[in-house]
Amino acid sequence: MTKRVLLAAPRGYCAGVDRAVITVEKALDLYGAPVYVRKQIVHNKHVVESLEKKGAIFVENTDEIPEGALVVFSAHGVSPQVHQEAATRQLKTIDATCPLVTKVHQEARRFAADDLQILLIGHHGHEEVEGTAGEAPDHIKLVDGLEQARSIEIDPNRPVAWLSQTTLSVDETLDTVRILKERFPNLQDPPSDDICYATQNRQVAIKQIAPQTELVLVVGSTNSSNSVRLVEVAKEYGAKAAYLIDYASEIKDEWFEGVETIGVTSGASVPELLVKDLLEVLARRGFSDVQEVRAMEESLLFALPPELRKDLKAAGK
């Protein structure tokens, strides 16, 4: 039997990641180094290291940035408090928050303005969750996993709604909402689905591939929520084994014992270059028959942040 690779499509960069990375690159080109970035611009080791080489400086907090300097906010979004901290330090800000995350922030503000309790489904400590929760800290309670959905308490006399982090497992989010609705029948839905289109599409693609494979390799970083979810979904839908790797050099010989078909995909913050490197390494191991399995087409593009567009236009770029 021929050793083969089933290559998931869509995979890799989503529109929000593409926009965020280009924002930092164009800011470096326009303003010169250094350009400060609060947190990792996207959750990918290779992307962060590449931008550091070009002159980006990644910091955890705004107080690490010299007063008056330029800072780019990451694709995961920030809370109003972070905007306030930046204004106090007179920082020039470029907000590269993904528009789909901004939508969730707007939903949080709207629910809070109506004095609803908000159950935010997401992972404790994730930057996107911190940013969304910061929009309405007095109204939001985090629901991290099914156990918390079963145990969280709310005020029974006040209306309640749910929102979610954009990069979760679609299946687990639906399960969480089902549990919450059983407990709180009047739970209101967000105006539209919060799970990002790219997260959903990548999960749909790997669901199609996983049952046909003995091994799935997901290119992505361990702090990338959507990449970690792809490994979980692959195992859940029939892959005998699935691993998350940043680089092709991390694969291990023992993973390949008895393997005829390998599934390959990448998280939404992963450049295609890293997938090509992996396919070359797999070809050298005899897995040269690559069949792309396309679940759907993606054509979404986001405009660059308005503050950067304005300066690019003024500079004639």
Secondary structure, 3 states (H helix, E strand, C coil): CCCEEEEEECCCCCHHHHHHHHHHHHHHHHHCCCEEEECCCCCCHHHHHHHHHHCEEEECCHHHCCCCCEEEECCCCCCHHHHHHHHHCCCEEEECCCHHHHHHHHHHHHHHHCCCEEEEECCCCCHHHHHHHCCCCCCEEEECCHHHHHHCCCCCCCCEEEEECCCCCHHHHHHHHHHHHHHCCCCECCCCCCCCHHHHHHHHHHHHHHHHCCEEEEECCCCCHHHHHHHHHHHHCCCCEEEEECCHHHCCHHHHCCCCEEEEEECCCCCHHHHHHHHHHHHHCCCCEEEEEECCCCCCCCCCCHHHHHHHHHCCC
